[in-house]
Amino acid sequence: MKRMSLQWRLTCIITLYIALICGCLTLLVYKNGVYYIDSLQETVDAQGDDNGSGTDEIYISIPEDKWDEFANDFSVKVYNNKADYKKNSLIISALLALLGGVATYFISGHALKPISEFSDKIEEVQAQNLADSRIEENSVKELNQLSVSYNKMLERLSDAFEIQRQFTANAAHELRTPLSLMQIQLDSYNSSRHPGDDEVTLQTIKMVTEQNERLSKMVKTLLDMSELQTVSRDDKIMVDALVDEVLADLEPLAQEKDIELIGECTDVTMIGSDILIYRMLYNLVENAIKYNRTGGRVTVTARQKEKHVYLSVEDTGNGIPEELKDRVFEPFFRVDKSRSRELGGVGLGLALVREIVIVHDGNIAVKSNPSGGTIFEVVL
């Protein structure tokens, strides 16, 4: 069967609907008119006489002394019938219009349902699920053409993202080697004595060493981000044990700032990448320590409800301004740039966290801690 376009579908539906409404309105008005004409007939005494000619004639016999009374009653009846007819016609028209509006709402909703489904599908599109966001062939002609164009657009976007990921990976690989060689030379230089070095030379060597380390961290993070899609995510993870491992690994950093690390976890298991989930938790807890106040606290909680795992990392630092909460996951974005550089940050830690959450079909949100600080909540 040849597909009918959306335009023709709506045309046929509305035409049939108008015909139905007009038919109902005509029938009701006709019935209304007949009723009132019949009621007028009851006010007179009609007599018919068949004179054999095959025609019917109606005679109204009204006595002379009754004529004035009859004329008065008849005129009152005509006036009342006209008023009732007008009122009832308006009521019938209003009810039919209301019924028509309700019917149109549901009919148009049914006719436009494919567009609503198309819109919902588009809402689910993300850079990480382009291959799963294709729209199947539609029975509506216009939407089928739109589906084809939409799927072609997804293919072009997927190719573009793949080129971008490949470029990032290649650039990171190419930068890794010279940075490693520079680091080896710097370490070799710093490990030996150079009596002739002045203060300026020492400061320069120190600055180059720090920036080389920073670049190395950035390259490593970029490489990790570009390879996220290739990491297998079928490990059975004991999340509570993983949290304990992260807290143990970061305990020395926490002791430097006199930060108390607290783990409040129930028995939680999930399927995913052990390496990536560890990295996600590590980055969140490390940030919570670095940007906390001296003598503060970092609390990590993990719980499971049905098929979802809920993780949160709560600190007692200065918090994040409300207007910047949506931007903290952007690559290279920093709330306090001077402090980030002082702490050795490269602005990619939270961007990597978000990518890890997305590849595990989860979501992450930033909230303010009522007692001061920030809470990062992850649902996987």
N, C-alpha and C positions, 0 to 999 in steps of 0.2 A: 504494500500500500504506500502510495506516495505521501511524503510528509506534508502536513498542512502547516503553513507559516503561522506565526503567532498573530500576525495582523488579521489573517483570514479567520482564525479561531475566534478572536475577540469580536470580529465583525458578525460572524454567524451567531455567536452566543447572544450578543446585544440585540441583533435583529429579531431572533426568536423571543427574547425577553420582552422587547417593545411590542411585538405582535400579541403576546399573551396578555400584557397589561392593557393594551388598547381593547382587546376582546372582552376582558373582564369589566373594564370601565364602561364599554358600550352596553353590555348585558345588564349591569347594575343600574345604569341610568335609564335604560328602557324599562326595566321592572319598576323602578321608582316612578317613572312617568305614568305607566299603566295603572299603578296603584292609586295615584292621585286623581287621574281621570275617572276611574271607577268610583272613587269616593264622591266625586261631583255628581255622578249619575244617580247616586242614592238620594240626592237632595231634591230630585224632581220626580214627578209621577209620569213616566213615559208609557205611552200606550201605542201599540202598533196595530195596523189594520191591513189585512191582505185583500186588495180589491180585485184580485185575479189577474192583474196585469203583469205579474212577475216582479214587481218592485215592492220594496219595503219602505214605508213612510212612518216617521215617528211623530206622534201628536202629543203635545203637552197641554193638559187640561187644567187650568188654574182658575178657580172662582174669582170673580171681580173683587170681592171683599178680602180675599187672601193674597192678592197680587203684591201689594206693598210689603206685606210680611215676607212673602217668598223672595221678592227682589232683594230685600235687606239681608235675609239669611243666605241667599246664594252669593251675594257680593262678599259677605264675611267669610263664607266657606272658600271662595276663590282666593281671597287674600291670605287666609291661613294656609291653604295648600301651596301657594306660591312661596310663602316664607318657609314652610317645612321642606319643600322640594329644594330650595336654595341651601338650607342648612344641611340637609342630608347629603346633597351632592358634594358640598365642601368637605363634610366628614369622610365620605367615601373616597374622594380624591386624596385627602390627607393620609388616610389609612393605606391606600394603594401606593402612595409615594413613599411612605415609611417602609412598607413591605418591600417595595422596589429597592430602596436603599440597602436594606438588610440583605436581600438576595444578591444585589450587585456586589456587596462587600465580600460575600462568600464565593460568588462566582469568579470575581476578579482575583481573589486570593488563590483559588484553585488554578486559574489560568496562569497566574504569575508565580506559582510554586517553583517551577524550574529555575526562575531567575533568583529566587530566594536561596535555593540550594546551591546555585552557582556562586552567589555572594558568600555563603558560609564556607564554601570550599576555598575561595580566595583568601578569606580571613585566616585560614590555617597555614598559609604558605610562609615558610621560612627558608633562609639560605641553606639550612641543613636538610630539608626534606623536599627539595624540588622534584626529585624523582618520584616521590609518593604523592605529589599534588596534581598529577595529571587528571583531566576531566574526561570521562568516557563520552562516547558519541551520544548526542541528545536527539530525541524525537522531534523537537521543535526546530524548524529550519534555521531561523535566525540564530538561536543559541548553539546549534551545531556548528555553524560557521564561526561563531565566537569561540567555541571550545577548541576548534582546530587552531585558530590564531593564538589562543591562550597557551595551548600546549607547545606551539612553536616558540612562543616567547620564553616559556620555561626552559626549553632546550638551549636557547641562546644564553639565558641567564646562567644555566648550569655550566655551559662551556666557559662563560666569562669568569665564574667563581673558580672553576677548576684551573684556568690559566693563572688567576690571581694566587691561588694556593700553591701552584707549581712554581711560580715566580718567587714567592716568599721562601719556599723550601730551598730552591736553587741558590737564592741570594744568601740565605742563612748558611748553607753548606760552603759556599765560596768564601764567606767572611770568616768562617770558623778557623780555617787553616792559618791565614795571616795573623789573626788575633792570638791563636795558640803560640805561634812562633814569637810574636812580640812579647807574650807573657813569659815564655821561657827565657828570652834575652833579658827581660827586666828582672826576673827572679835571679838569674845568674849574676847580673850587675849588682843587685842589692845584697847578695850573699857574700860578696868579696869587698875588701877594703879599698877605698880610693882616696888616699891622703890629699890629693890635689883638688878635690871637689869643694867648691864654695857653697854657700847657703842657697844661692839661686839655682844651682845645678841640682842640689838635693830636693828642693821644692818642685822643680820641674819633673824630676824622676818620680817623685811621689804622686804628682798630679797625673802624669801619664799612666802610672800603674793603676791608680783608682779609676780613671776613665776607661782603661783597657778592660778592667774587671767588669765595669758597668756595661760596656759593649758586649762582652762575652755573655753576661747574664741575659741581655736583650736578645742576642742571637739564639741562645739556647731556648728561650721562651718562644720566639718566633718559630723556631723549628718544631717545638712541641705542638704549637697551635696548628701548624700546617699538616702535622701527621696524626691529628686526632681521629680523623675518619678511618684511618687504617688500623687503629688499635682495636684488638678484639675485646668484646664486652660481654663475655660469657662466664666470668669468674663468679663463684659463690663467695660473697664478701661478708665477714662478720664485722659489721659496722662498729659495734661497741669495742671490739678488740683493736680495730683500726684507729679509733679515736684515742685509745690509750697509747698506741704506738706514736701517734702524732704528738701528743702531749709530752711523752717521754723524750722524743727527739728535740722538742723546742724548750725543754726545761732549762738548759743552760742559758738560752737567750732571755727567758723569763726571769731567771735569777739575777741577771745583770741589771734589770730595771725593777727588781723587787716586785714582780708581778705574780700573783697567785693563779695557778691553772687549776680549774675544776672540771671534772667530767661527770655528767649526770646522764648515764645511758642505760637503757634496758637492753635485753637480748634482741638485737636487730640483725636481720640478714637480708641480703638483696643480691640480685644478679647484675653484674656490670664489670667494669674494668677496675681491678684492684689498684693498679698503678695510678689511674686517673683520679679515682675517688680519694686516694691518699694525697695526691697533689692538690686537689681542690681544698680538702680540709687543712692541709699544711699551709697553703697560701692564706686562707681565711684566718687561721689562728696566728700565723706570723704577723699579718697586718694588725690584728687585734692587740698583739704585744707591742709592736713598734709604735703604734699611734695611741697607746694608752698612757695614762699618767703614772708616775712613779708610785709604787705601793698599790696599784690598782688590781683589777681582777678580770680574768677571762673565763667564761663559763661555756662549755660545749655540751649540748644536749642532743640525744638521739632517741627517737621512739618510732614505733611502727604501728600503723593503723590500716587494717585490711591490706591492700596492695601498695600502699604508699609508705615511704620512709621520710620522716621529718627530722631535719638537722637544723640546729641553730648555733651560731657563735656570737656570744654577747660580751661586749667590753665595757669598760667604765671610763673611756677617754672623753675627748671634747665633742664627739658626735660629728655628724655631717649635715650641713645646711639643707633644708627641705628642697630648695630649688636645684641642688646639685645631686640629689639621690639617684635620679634617672641617668646621670652622666658618669657615675663612678665606674661603670663597666666598659666605657669607651676606651679603646687602646690609647695609651700615652696620656690619658687624662689624669690630672692630680688635683686634689682639693687644695693642698698647700704645696706648691711646687718647690719652694725653698726647703721645706722640711723633708720632702720626699727625696730630694737630692742628698740632703744631709744624712738620711737614713739608708741611702744606697738603692732607692727604688727606681725602676725604669718605666713604671706606668702600665705594665702589662699583666700584673698579677691577677687583678680582678677580671680583666678581659679573658684571661685563660680560664678562670673559674667559671665564668658564664658559658664559655664554649663547652667545657666539660659537662656542665649541668644540661645543656641543650642536647648534646649527643646521647645523654641518658634519658631523654624525653622528660626532663624535669623543668622546674622554674625556680628562680631565686628572687628574693625581695629584700629591700633595705628598710629597716624601721628604726625609729628612735627608741632608746632605752629610757623608760620612765625615770630611772634613777641616775640618768646621765650616761652618755655614750651611744653606741650603735649596736643594732642586732641584725645579723645577716641570717635570713631564714631560707632554707633550701628544701624543696619537696621533690623527691625522686620516685 
